[in-house]
Amino acid sequence: MLTGDDHAAIAALYARYNHLADGDDPAAYGDCYIETGSLRSNGRLIGESRAEIESFRRTVMDRPGARRICRSTSGSRTTAPIV
């Protein structure tokens, strides 16, 4: 069973992940994952390691017209152009 501290740590990681997903620090974004972590989006495998996830982060920030999509801890969704 998760403790209150566990829930707080998970919420803090989720907030950090969302904040860094909109940022320009792929290494810090990668630090949200364990070394052997994986990332999927809409069922598509994005990366199977922290290094692949960081590489994806660098690539997506360079795409023309790329959009940021983040969910709050309550599940609401927002989008905005990456500038």
C-alpha positions in Angstrom: 0.0 0.0 0.0 1.3 3.5 -0.9 1.9 6.0 1.9 1.1 9.7 1.8 4.8 10.3 1.2 4.7 7.9 -1.8 1.7 9.7 -3.3 3.4 13.1 -2.8 6.6 11.8 -4.5 4.6 10.4 -7.4 2.7 13.7 -7.8 6.0 15.7 -7.7 7.6 13.4 -10.4 4.5 13.8 -12.5 4.6 17.6 -12.2 8.4 17.6 -13.0 7.8 15.4 -16.0 5.1 17.7 -17.4 7.2 20.8 -16.7 10.3 19.3 -18.4 8.2 18.0 -21.3 7.6 21.6 -22.2 11.2 22.7 -21.5 14.4 22.6 -23.5 16.5 20.3 -21.2 16.3 16.8 -22.7 18.8 15.4 -20.1 16.6 16.6 -17.2 13.5 15.2 -18.9 15.3 11.9 -19.3 16.1 11.9 -15.6 12.4 11.4 -15.0 12.9 7.8 -16.2 14.9 5.0 -14.9 17.9 4.0 -17.1 15.9 1.1 -18.6 12.6 3.0 -18.8 10.5 3.2 -21.8 8.1 5.8 -23.3 5.0 5.1 -25.4 2.7 7.6 -27.0 -0.7 6.5 -28.3 0.6 2.9 -28.3 3.7 3.8 -30.3 7.1 3.0 -28.7 9.1 6.2 -28.5 12.2 5.0 -26.6 13.4 1.9 -24.7 16.0 3.6 -22.6 16.7 7.0 -20.9 19.2 7.8 -23.7 16.5 7.1 -26.4 14.0 9.2 -24.6 16.4 12.1 -24.3 17.2 11.8 -28.0 13.5 11.9 -28.8 13.1 15.0 -26.7 15.9 16.7 -28.6 14.3 15.7 -31.9 10.8 16.8 -31.1 11.9 20.2 -30.0 13.5 20.8 -33.4 10.4 19.9 -35.5 8.6 22.8 -37.2 5.1 23.3 -35.9 5.6 20.9 -33.0 3.1 21.3 -30.2 3.5 20.8 -26.5 0.9 18.6 -24.9 0.8 18.2 -21.1 -1.7 16.9 -18.7 -2.2 18.2 -15.2 -2.2 15.9 -12.2 -6.0 16.2 -12.5 -6.0 14.9 -16.1 -6.9 18.1 -17.9 -5.1 18.5 -21.3 -3.6 21.6 -22.8 -1.7 22.2 -26.1 0.4 25.1 -27.3 2.9 25.6 -30.1 6.5 25.1 -29.3 8.3 28.4 -29.7 
